[in-house]
Amino acid sequence: MSLSVEVRGSGPGLLLAHGAGGSAAANFPFIDELAEKRTIVAPDYPGSGGTPKAEQPLELDRLVDEVVASAVDAGVETFGVLGYSMGTPVAVRAAVRYPERVTSLVLTAGFAAADRHFRLNLDLWQQLLDGPDRDALARFVLLNCFSPAALNSIDDWDEVFRSTAEGVPVGTGDHLDLLRTVEVRADLPKISVPTLVVATTRDTLVSPHNSGELAAKIPGARLVEVDSGHLIGAENPKPWLAAIQDFLG
């Protein structure tokens, strides 16, 4: 499948890999800032953004191939990969599968495989997604995407709640199915490019200890922590962007 993709800016390439139930635009609110010094390639997974829902179950290697092809087809031959949440195993596998193309990694709010805590979240997320109660689904998503402080600071709560309930991408169920199968722990010691791991310290969806595992097992990886729930792009994007810019240099 050819993914919907947006290309902005000029300079060294940076490929974006977004999270489950998200999109490049939703998960990376600072694309314009990144594009001031880089060529940003921002594809959307099947069933997200402008990409139609997949006709078959998603597989990690095939998705990685499609994400990488979105950059190559845009004329960007080599690139760093900025992965968020589900995008972190996509980025890791891309670095191992395409070592001649991937020049660096930034792995945010990520994991190498779904542990028991994350699997319980995935099971409940799927159950609510399959059910008729979109308000219950919105409550689950908001509880696990934001820290308590961030939730309490939302002024337009009714609008945020409504948009969360109504704005579920059609491919979300496919993304969740893929997350249950992801296993890239054996890939971690094979990574040879500079790597920054960004842990979201108040994350209740993907526990931050998963970021610690990524940093510990990727040779030479650097770990930074950001005070945020899982949805760092909405809750605390400034220190995230600062860490990315400093790392990419």
VEXDREN-2710 file (C-alpha; in Angstrom, 1 decimal):
% VEXDREN-2710
k/r/px/py/pz
1/MET/0.0/0.0/0.0
2/SER/1.2/3.5/-0.8
3/LEU/1.0/5.7/2.3
4/SER/-0.3/9.2/2.4
5/VAL/2.7/11.4/3.0
6/GLU/3.6/15.1/3.5
7/VAL/7.1/16.3/2.7
8/ARG/8.3/19.7/4.0
9/GLY/11.5/21.7/4.3
10/SER/15.0/21.0/3.0
11/GLY/18.3/19.7/4.3
12/PRO/19.1/16.4/6.0
13/GLY/16.2/13.9/6.0
14/LEU/14.0/13.1/9.0
15/LEU/11.4/10.4/8.7
16/LEU/8.5/10.5/11.2
17/ALA/6.9/7.3/12.5
18/HIS/3.7/8.1/14.5
19/GLY/1.8/6.2/17.2
20/ALA/-1.2/3.8/17.1
21/GLY/-4.6/5.6/16.7
22/GLY/-2.7/8.8/15.7
23/SER/-1.3/10.4/12.7
24/ALA/1.9/12.3/11.8
25/ALA/0.1/15.7/12.2
26/ALA/-1.5/14.7/15.5
27/ASN/1.6/13.2/17.1
28/PHE/4.2/15.7/15.9
29/PRO/2.9/19.3/16.5
30/PHE/6.3/20.9/15.6
31/ILE/6.7/19.7/12.0
32/ASP/7.1/23.3/10.8
33/GLU/10.0/23.9/13.3
34/LEU/11.7/20.7/12.3
35/ALA/11.4/21.6/8.6
36/GLU/13.3/24.8/9.1
37/LYS/16.6/22.8/8.9
38/ARG/15.6/19.4/7.6
39/THR/13.5/17.6/5.0
40/ILE/10.6/16.2/6.9
41/VAL/8.9/13.1/5.5
42/ALA/5.6/12.5/7.4
43/PRO/3.6/9.4/6.3
44/ASP/0.4/8.2/7.8
45/TYR/-0.1/4.5/8.6
46/PRO/-3.0/2.6/7.0
47/GLY/-6.3/3.8/8.5
48/SER/-4.7/7.1/9.7
49/GLY/-4.7/10.5/8.2
50/GLY/-5.1/10.4/4.5
51/THR/-4.2/6.7/4.1
52/PRO/-7.1/4.2/3.6
53/LYS/-7.6/1.3/5.9
54/ALA/-5.6/-1.8/5.1
55/GLU/-7.3/-4.7/3.4
56/GLN/-5.1/-7.2/5.3
57/PRO/-3.7/-7.4/8.8
58/LEU/-0.7/-5.2/9.4
59/GLU/2.8/-6.7/9.7
60/LEU/5.7/-4.8/11.1
61/ASP/8.2/-5.5/8.3
62/ARG/5.7/-4.6/5.6
63/LEU/4.8/-1.4/7.4
64/VAL/8.4/-0.5/7.9
65/ASP/9.0/-1.1/4.2
66/GLU/6.1/1.2/3.3
67/VAL/7.3/3.9/5.7
68/VAL/10.8/3.8/4.4
69/ALA/9.5/3.8/0.8
70/SER/7.6/7.0/1.5
71/ALA/10.9/8.8/2.1
72/VAL/12.8/7.2/-0.8
73/ASP/9.9/7.9/-3.2
74/ALA/10.1/11.5/-2.1
75/GLY/13.8/11.6/-3.1
76/VAL/15.1/11.4/0.5
77/GLU/17.7/8.6/0.3
78/THR/19.1/8.8/3.9
79/PHE/17.4/10.0/7.0
80/GLY/17.1/9.9/10.7
81/VAL/13.9/8.4/12.1
82/LEU/11.8/10.0/14.8
83/GLY/9.5/7.4/16.3
84/TYR/6.8/7.9/18.8
85/SER/5.0/5.1/20.7
86/MET/4.2/2.5/18.1
87/GLY/6.6/4.4/15.8
88/THR/9.5/3.3/18.0
89/PRO/9.5/-0.4/17.0
90/VAL/8.9/0.9/13.4
91/ALA/12.1/3.0/13.8
92/VAL/14.1/0.3/15.4
93/ARG/13.2/-2.3/12.7
94/ALA/13.9/0.3/10.0
95/ALA/17.4/0.9/11.3
96/VAL/18.1/-2.9/11.2
97/ARG/16.4/-3.5/7.9
98/TYR/17.8/-0.5/6.1
99/PRO/21.2/0.3/7.7
100/GLU/22.3/2.0/4.5
101/ARG/19.5/4.6/4.8
102/VAL/18.9/5.2/8.5
103/THR/21.4/7.7/10.0
104/SER/20.0/8.2/13.6
105/LEU/17.1/7.4/15.8
106/VAL/14.9/9.3/18.3
107/LEU/12.6/6.9/20.2
108/THR/9.9/8.5/22.3
109/ALA/7.4/6.9/24.7
110/GLY/8.4/3.6/23.2
111/PHE/8.9/-0.1/23.8
112/ALA/10.5/-3.2/22.2
113/ALA/7.7/-5.5/23.0
114/ALA/4.3/-5.3/24.8
115/ASP/4.8/-6.2/28.5
116/ARG/1.9/-7.4/30.6
117/HIS/1.0/-3.9/31.7
118/PHE/0.8/-2.6/28.1
119/ARG/-1.1/-5.8/27.0
120/LEU/-3.8/-5.2/29.6
121/ASN/-4.1/-1.6/28.3
122/LEU/-4.3/-2.9/24.7
123/ASP/-7.0/-5.5/25.7
124/LEU/-9.1/-2.9/27.4
125/TRP/-8.6/-0.4/24.6
126/GLN/-9.7/-3.0/22.0
127/GLN/-12.7/-4.0/24.0
128/LEU/-13.9/-0.3/24.3
129/LEU/-13.1/0.3/20.6
130/ASP/-15.3/-2.7/19.6
131/GLY/-18.2/-1.6/21.9
132/PRO/-20.9/1.0/21.3
133/ASP/-19.9/3.4/24.1
134/ARG/-17.6/6.0/22.6
135/ASP/-17.7/8.1/25.8
136/ALA/-16.2/5.1/27.7
137/LEU/-13.5/4.8/25.0
138/ALA/-12.7/8.6/25.3
139/ARG/-12.4/8.2/29.1
140/PHE/-9.9/5.4/28.7
141/VAL/-7.9/7.3/26.0
142/LEU/-7.7/10.5/28.0
143/LEU/-6.8/8.8/31.3
144/ASN/-3.9/7.0/29.6
145/CYS/-2.7/9.8/27.3
146/PHE/-2.4/12.6/29.8
147/SER/-1.0/13.0/33.3
148/PRO/-3.5/14.1/36.1
149/ALA/-2.0/17.6/36.1
150/ALA/-2.5/18.0/32.3
151/LEU/-6.1/16.7/32.5
152/ASN/-6.9/19.2/35.2
153/SER/-5.4/22.1/33.2
154/ILE/-7.6/21.5/30.1
155/ASP/-9.9/24.5/29.7
156/ASP/-12.1/23.4/26.8
157/TRP/-12.8/20.0/28.4
158/ASP/-16.2/19.4/26.6
159/GLU/-14.6/19.9/23.2
160/VAL/-11.5/17.8/24.0
161/PHE/-13.8/15.0/25.3
162/ARG/-16.1/15.2/22.2
163/SER/-13.2/15.2/19.7
164/THR/-11.6/12.3/21.4
165/ALA/-14.8/10.3/21.3
166/GLU/-15.5/11.1/17.7
167/GLY/-12.0/11.3/16.2
168/VAL/-10.9/7.7/16.4
169/PRO/-9.0/6.8/13.1
170/VAL/-10.5/3.8/11.2
171/GLY/-7.3/1.9/11.4
172/THR/-6.9/2.0/15.2
173/GLY/-8.0/-1.6/15.6
174/ASP/-5.5/-2.8/13.1
175/HIS/-2.8/-0.8/14.9
176/LEU/-3.7/-2.5/18.2
177/ASP/-3.6/-5.9/16.6
178/LEU/-0.1/-5.2/15.3
179/LEU/1.1/-3.9/18.7
180/ARG/0.3/-7.3/20.3
181/THR/2.8/-9.0/17.8
182/VAL/5.6/-6.5/18.0
183/GLU/8.9/-7.9/19.2
184/VAL/12.1/-6.1/18.4
185/ARG/14.2/-6.8/21.5
186/ALA/16.7/-8.9/19.4
187/ASP/17.1/-5.9/17.1
188/LEU/18.3/-3.5/19.8
189/PRO/22.0/-4.6/20.1
190/LYS/22.2/-4.5/16.3
191/ILE/21.6/-0.8/16.1
192/SER/24.8/1.1/15.2
193/VAL/23.5/4.6/14.6
194/PRO/23.4/7.5/17.2
195/THR/20.2/7.0/19.3
196/LEU/18.2/9.2/21.6
197/VAL/15.6/7.7/23.8
198/VAL/13.0/10.0/25.3
199/ALA/11.1/8.6/28.3
200/THR/7.7/10.1/29.3
201/THR/7.9/9.9/33.1
202/ARG/4.2/10.1/33.9
203/ASP/3.1/7.6/31.2
204/THR/0.4/5.1/32.2
205/LEU/-0.2/3.6/28.8
206/VAL/3.4/2.6/28.0
207/SER/5.3/2.5/31.3
208/PRO/8.6/4.5/31.1
209/HIS/10.6/1.5/32.2
210/ASN/10.2/0.4/28.5
211/SER/12.3/3.4/27.5
212/GLY/14.9/2.4/30.0
213/GLU/15.1/-1.0/28.3
214/LEU/15.6/0.6/24.9
215/ALA/18.4/2.8/26.2
216/ALA/20.1/0.0/28.1
217/LYS/20.1/-2.4/25.1
218/ILE/20.9/-0.1/22.2
219/PRO/24.7/0.5/22.1
220/GLY/25.6/4.0/23.0
221/ALA/22.0/5.2/23.4
222/ARG/21.4/8.4/25.3
223/LEU/18.3/8.6/27.6
224/VAL/16.5/11.8/28.5
225/GLU/13.3/12.2/30.6
226/VAL/10.4/14.5/30.0
227/ASP/7.7/15.2/32.6
228/SER/4.7/14.1/30.6
229/GLY/2.0/11.6/30.1
230/HIS/2.0/9.4/27.0
231/LEU/0.7/12.1/24.6
232/ILE/3.8/14.2/24.9
233/GLY/3.1/16.2/21.7
234/ALA/0.0/17.6/23.3
235/GLU/1.1/17.8/27.0
236/ASN/4.7/18.9/26.9
237/PRO/6.1/19.3/23.4
238/LYS/8.7/22.1/24.1
239/PRO/11.3/20.0/26.0
240/TRP/10.7/17.1/23.6
241/LEU/11.4/19.3/20.6
242/ALA/14.4/20.8/22.4
243/ALA/15.9/17.4/23.1
244/ILE/15.3/16.3/19.4
245/GLN/16.9/19.5/18.1
246/ASP/19.9/19.2/20.4
247/PHE/20.4/15.6/19.5
248/LEU/20.2/16.1/15.8
249/GLY/22.4/19.1/16.1
END
